[in-house]
Amino acid sequence: MSKVKETRLPYLNNTSAIFITLTINLGILLITGWGQAFDFTFILVDAAISGVLTSVINVLLVRHYVNIAKKNRSLPTNIPISRFMMRLPKNTYLFAGLCALFFGLLTPLINGFVFNYYGFETLSFSQMLVLKLIYCYFLSAKILEVAIFRFVQPDLTGQMPNQATTAAPPKHSAPRVSSFQQLFNNWMTDFGLNMFRGLILGTTIVTSTDYVLIAPTLLRSVATTGPISGIIVTFMTVPAIAGEIIFSVGAGKITPLANSNSLIAWLPKNRWLLAFALCLPIIILTTAVYFAVLSFFGFQSLNFFQFFFIRTAYTTVLVKSALVPLIMFRYRQPNAV
């Protein structure tokens, strides 16, 4: 029985696409909203426009990148196949319109929830600029993933994966149960560790009637919250990421570099020692980010769940944008594995 190859979406200049959409969205805000204060209605309208505009731009860019990859014969053969995605429009403009409709409705719902949940009445121009930078980054990344997934399907590329790849294709594009389970486990681990931290520091109290009282996160307590969160983030993510990358390099799924980089090669090979080496920088960064976010948006205190969403967003960006590329670069050094 042949071994089923790992399937994955190709990287198609995603970074430049995100940069282009961010530049256009932020440019429009600079032109139309300079010096203004933004209320709830403006937030919803702006989010709808951003959802539509980002969808159209990203879909057109992905179509262009896929055409170039097809011409250069650089599309990988180990792509995931989805019957659901192949039922979506083949026409680029129809697919862009479908994405624009979906994300044009979804984005205002999410932004409206955030605006109300965190108790904003208005946002200053600088606050709106930062908020838009954050949500447009996540929005663009997700639309790119969906568009790439659609345009690399065999009904559009004419490139059928080999038999080993198609032995067990995904039946649809929705996340598998294991993906939801992993996300749920990550959230529960975060909840548990931070409640345990609260028990140690006295901010989580179990009453005599078995009620659990969780104190809010205060701006003035970030000097304590940041280092503890930094330690948790470091040892919950770095060893796990390093372990997966070490395995992939050893199995030949990731190609080592030909030349060593002295700025990276000094980092420990052992994944736990690597976590210790990165711990202090992550603690400093985490504390600085928490302080910057709370002070910039005027939060003197946040309840457990309000701070949880901020912490989750920060950890996601940190892991995907910094830790994974850094750790991968470390173990791609010659003789690192």
C-alpha positions as CSV (number, residue, x, y, z in Angstrom):
1,M,0.0,0.0,0.0
2,S,1.5,3.3,-1.0
3,K,2.0,6.0,1.6
4,V,-0.3,9.0,1.3
5,K,1.6,12.2,0.8
6,E,1.0,15.2,3.0
7,T,-1.2,17.7,1.2
8,R,-0.8,21.5,1.7
9,L,-1.7,24.7,0.0
10,P,1.1,26.3,-2.0
11,Y,2.7,29.6,-1.0
12,L,1.9,32.1,-3.8
13,N,3.5,35.4,-2.8
14,N,1.0,35.7,0.1
15,T,3.0,38.4,1.9
16,S,3.0,40.8,-1.0
17,A,-0.8,40.3,-1.5
18,I,-1.4,41.1,2.2
19,F,0.8,44.2,1.9
20,I,-1.1,45.4,-1.2
21,T,-4.5,45.0,0.4
22,L,-3.3,46.6,3.7
23,T,-1.9,49.6,1.8
24,I,-5.1,50.1,-0.2
25,N,-7.4,49.8,2.8
26,L,-5.3,52.0,5.0
27,G,-4.9,54.5,2.2
28,I,-8.6,54.8,1.8
29,L,-9.0,55.4,5.6
30,L,-6.3,58.1,5.5
31,I,-8.0,59.9,2.6
32,T,-11.6,59.6,4.0
33,G,-11.1,59.7,7.7
34,W,-8.1,61.9,8.6
35,G,-8.6,63.6,11.9
36,Q,-12.2,62.2,12.5
37,A,-13.7,60.3,15.4
38,F,-15.5,57.1,14.3
39,D,-18.8,55.9,15.7
40,F,-20.5,52.5,15.5
41,T,-22.2,53.2,12.2
42,F,-18.9,54.2,10.5
43,I,-17.2,51.1,11.9
44,L,-19.9,48.9,10.3
45,V,-19.8,50.6,6.9
46,D,-16.0,50.7,6.8
47,A,-15.9,47.0,7.7
48,A,-18.3,46.1,4.9
49,I,-16.3,48.1,2.4
50,S,-13.0,46.5,3.6
51,G,-14.6,43.0,3.3
52,V,-15.7,43.6,-0.2
53,L,-12.5,45.4,-1.4
54,T,-10.1,42.9,0.2
55,S,-12.0,40.0,-1.3
56,V,-11.9,41.4,-4.8
57,I,-8.2,42.4,-4.6
58,N,-7.0,39.2,-3.1
59,V,-9.0,36.9,-5.5
60,L,-7.6,38.8,-8.5
61,L,-4.1,38.6,-7.2
62,V,-4.3,34.9,-6.4
63,R,-5.7,34.2,-9.9
64,H,-2.7,36.1,-11.3
65,Y,-0.2,34.2,-9.1
66,V,-1.7,30.8,-10.0
67,N,-1.6,31.6,-13.7
68,I,2.1,32.5,-13.4
69,A,2.8,29.3,-11.4
70,K,0.9,27.2,-14.0
71,K,3.0,28.8,-16.8
72,N,6.2,28.1,-14.9
73,R,5.0,24.6,-14.0
74,S,5.8,25.4,-10.4
75,L,2.4,24.3,-8.8
76,P,3.0,21.4,-6.4
77,T,1.2,18.1,-7.0
78,N,0.5,17.4,-3.3
79,I,-2.4,19.9,-3.1
80,P,-5.6,19.1,-1.1
81,I,-8.6,18.3,-3.3
82,S,-12.1,19.5,-2.2
83,R,-15.4,18.6,-3.9
84,F,-17.0,21.5,-2.2
85,M,-14.5,24.0,-3.5
86,M,-14.9,22.7,-7.0
87,R,-18.6,23.4,-6.8
88,L,-17.8,27.1,-6.4
89,P,-17.7,29.4,-9.5
90,K,-14.8,28.8,-11.9
91,N,-15.1,32.3,-13.2
92,T,-12.7,34.6,-11.4
93,Y,-15.1,37.5,-11.2
94,L,-18.0,35.4,-10.0
95,F,-15.9,33.9,-7.3
96,A,-14.6,37.3,-6.3
97,G,-18.2,38.5,-6.0
98,L,-19.2,35.5,-3.9
99,C,-16.2,36.1,-1.5
100,A,-17.1,39.9,-1.5
101,L,-20.7,39.0,-0.5
102,F,-19.7,36.6,2.3
103,F,-16.9,38.7,3.8
104,G,-18.7,41.9,3.2
105,L,-21.4,40.6,5.6
106,L,-19.2,38.8,8.0
107,T,-16.6,41.5,8.7
108,P,-19.2,44.1,10.0
109,L,-20.6,41.5,12.3
110,I,-17.3,40.8,13.8
111,N,-16.2,44.4,14.1
112,G,-19.6,45.4,15.5
113,F,-19.2,42.7,18.2
114,V,-15.7,43.9,19.1
115,F,-16.9,47.6,19.2
116,N,-19.7,46.8,21.6
117,Y,-18.0,44.1,23.6
118,Y,-15.1,46.4,24.6
119,G,-17.4,49.3,25.4
120,F,-16.2,51.8,22.8
121,E,-18.4,54.8,22.1
122,T,-16.1,56.3,19.4
123,L,-12.6,55.6,18.1
124,S,-10.0,58.2,17.4
125,F,-8.3,58.2,14.0
126,S,-5.1,56.6,15.4
127,Q,-7.2,53.9,17.2
128,M,-9.2,53.2,14.1
129,L,-6.0,53.0,12.0
130,V,-4.5,50.4,14.3
131,L,-7.7,48.4,14.6
132,K,-8.1,48.3,10.8
133,L,-4.4,47.3,10.4
134,I,-5.1,44.3,12.7
135,Y,-8.4,43.1,11.3
136,C,-7.4,43.6,7.6
137,Y,-4.3,41.5,8.2
138,F,-6.4,38.6,9.5
139,L,-9.1,39.2,6.8
140,S,-6.6,39.2,4.0
141,A,-4.8,36.1,5.2
142,K,-8.0,34.1,5.4
143,I,-9.3,35.3,2.0
144,L,-6.0,34.4,0.4
145,E,-6.2,30.9,1.9
146,V,-9.8,30.4,0.5
147,A,-8.9,31.8,-2.9
148,I,-5.7,29.7,-3.3
149,F,-7.7,26.6,-2.2
150,R,-10.2,27.3,-5.0
151,F,-7.8,28.1,-7.8
152,V,-5.5,25.2,-7.3
153,Q,-8.3,22.6,-7.6
154,P,-7.8,20.2,-10.6
155,D,-10.9,21.5,-12.4
156,L,-9.1,24.9,-12.9
157,T,-5.5,23.9,-13.1
158,G,-6.0,20.7,-15.2
159,Q,-3.2,19.2,-13.0
160,M,-4.4,16.0,-11.4
161,P,-2.3,15.0,-8.3
162,N,-0.6,11.7,-8.3
163,Q,-2.3,8.6,-7.0
164,A,-0.5,8.7,-3.6
165,T,-1.9,12.2,-3.0
166,T,-5.4,11.4,-4.1
167,A,-5.7,8.2,-2.0
168,A,-7.4,10.1,0.8
169,P,-8.5,13.6,-0.3
170,P,-10.4,15.9,2.0
171,K,-14.1,15.7,1.1
172,H,-14.8,19.4,1.8
173,S,-13.1,22.6,2.7
174,A,-14.4,22.9,6.2
175,P,-11.9,22.3,9.0
176,R,-11.8,18.7,10.2
177,V,-13.1,17.7,13.6
178,S,-9.4,17.4,14.7
179,S,-8.9,21.0,13.8
180,F,-11.8,22.1,16.0
181,Q,-10.6,19.8,18.7
182,Q,-7.1,21.3,18.6
183,L,-8.5,24.8,18.7
184,F,-10.8,23.9,21.7
185,N,-7.9,22.3,23.5
186,N,-5.7,25.3,23.0
187,W,-8.4,27.6,24.4
188,M,-9.0,25.3,27.4
189,T,-5.3,25.1,28.1
190,D,-5.1,28.9,28.0
191,F,-8.1,29.1,30.3
192,G,-6.7,26.6,32.7
193,L,-3.2,28.0,32.9
194,N,-4.4,31.6,33.4
195,M,-6.8,30.5,36.1
196,F,-4.0,28.6,37.8
197,R,-1.9,31.7,37.5
198,G,-4.7,33.6,39.2
199,L,-4.8,31.2,42.0
200,I,-1.1,31.7,42.7
201,L,-1.3,35.5,42.5
202,G,-4.6,35.7,44.3
203,T,-6.6,37.1,41.4
204,T,-8.7,33.9,41.1
205,I,-10.8,33.1,44.2
206,V,-12.9,30.1,45.0
207,T,-15.6,31.1,47.4
208,S,-17.1,28.9,50.2
209,T,-20.1,28.4,48.0
210,D,-17.9,27.0,45.2
211,Y,-18.2,30.1,43.0
212,V,-15.1,31.2,41.1
213,L,-14.3,34.9,41.1
214,I,-11.7,36.1,38.5
215,A,-10.3,39.6,39.0
216,P,-10.0,41.8,35.9
217,T,-6.7,42.4,34.2
218,L,-5.5,45.9,35.2
219,L,-3.2,48.2,33.2
220,R,-1.1,48.8,36.2
221,S,-0.7,45.0,36.7
222,V,0.8,44.4,33.2
223,A,4.3,44.2,34.7
224,T,3.2,41.0,36.4
225,T,0.7,39.7,33.8
226,G,3.1,40.1,30.8
227,P,6.0,38.0,32.1
228,I,3.8,35.2,33.3
229,S,2.0,35.1,29.9
230,G,5.3,35.3,28.1
231,I,6.5,32.2,30.0
232,I,3.3,30.3,29.2
233,V,3.4,31.3,25.5
234,T,7.1,30.3,25.2
235,F,6.9,26.8,26.7
236,M,3.5,26.0,25.2
237,T,4.6,26.9,21.7
238,V,8.3,26.8,21.0
239,P,9.0,23.1,21.9
240,A,6.0,22.0,20.0
241,I,6.8,24.0,16.9
242,A,10.5,23.0,17.0
243,G,9.5,19.3,17.3
244,E,7.3,19.4,14.2
245,I,10.0,21.3,12.2
246,I,12.8,19.0,13.3
247,F,10.6,16.0,12.2
248,S,9.9,17.7,8.8
249,V,13.6,18.5,8.2
250,G,14.6,14.9,9.1
251,A,11.9,13.4,6.9
252,G,13.0,15.6,3.9
253,K,9.8,17.7,3.8
254,I,11.8,20.8,4.5
255,T,15.1,21.4,2.6
256,P,18.1,22.6,4.7
257,L,20.0,25.7,3.6
258,A,23.3,25.4,1.9
259,N,25.0,28.2,3.9
260,S,24.9,28.9,7.6
261,N,23.7,32.2,9.1
262,S,25.8,33.2,12.2
263,L,22.9,35.3,13.6
264,I,20.7,32.2,13.9
265,A,23.1,29.2,14.0
266,W,24.1,30.0,17.6
267,L,20.7,29.2,18.9
268,P,20.5,25.8,20.7
269,K,19.6,22.7,18.7
270,N,17.7,21.2,21.6
271,R,14.1,22.4,21.5
272,W,13.8,22.9,25.2
273,L,17.0,24.9,25.4
274,L,15.8,26.9,22.4
275,A,12.7,27.7,24.5
276,F,14.8,28.9,27.3
277,A,16.9,31.0,24.9
278,L,13.8,32.7,23.4
279,C,11.9,33.1,26.7
280,L,13.3,36.4,27.8
281,P,12.8,38.2,24.4
282,I,9.2,36.8,24.4
283,I,8.6,38.0,27.9
284,I,9.8,41.5,27.1
285,L,7.8,41.6,23.8
286,T,4.6,40.3,25.5
287,T,4.8,42.8,28.3
288,A,5.4,45.6,25.9
289,V,2.5,44.6,23.6
290,Y,0.0,44.2,26.5
291,F,0.9,47.6,27.9
292,A,0.8,49.2,24.5
293,V,-2.6,47.8,23.6
294,L,-4.3,48.6,27.0
295,S,-2.9,52.1,27.2
296,F,-3.5,52.9,23.5
297,F,-7.1,51.9,23.6
298,G,-7.7,53.5,27.0
299,F,-8.4,50.2,28.9
300,Q,-7.7,50.6,32.6
301,S,-9.1,47.2,33.2
302,L,-10.5,44.2,31.2
303,N,-12.5,41.3,32.4
304,F,-11.1,37.8,31.9
305,F,-12.8,37.2,28.5
306,Q,-12.0,40.6,27.1
307,F,-8.4,40.1,27.8
308,F,-8.6,36.5,26.6
309,F,-9.5,37.6,23.0
310,I,-6.6,40.1,23.0
311,R,-4.2,37.5,24.3
312,T,-5.4,35.0,21.7
313,A,-5.0,37.4,18.8
314,Y,-1.5,38.4,20.0
315,T,-0.4,34.8,20.4
316,T,-1.7,33.9,17.0
317,V,0.3,36.8,15.3
318,L,3.4,36.0,17.4
319,V,3.4,32.3,16.5
320,K,2.6,32.6,12.8
321,S,4.5,35.8,12.0
322,A,7.6,35.4,14.2
323,L,8.1,32.1,16.0
324,V,7.4,29.7,13.1
325,P,9.6,31.5,10.6
326,L,12.4,32.0,13.2
327,I,12.4,28.4,14.4
328,M,12.2,27.0,10.8
329,F,15.2,29.2,9.8
330,R,17.0,27.8,12.8
331,Y,16.5,24.2,11.9
332,R,17.2,24.8,8.2
333,Q,20.7,25.7,9.1
334,P,23.3,23.1,7.9
335,N,23.6,20.1,10.2
336,A,20.9,21.5,12.6
337,V,19.1,18.2,12.6
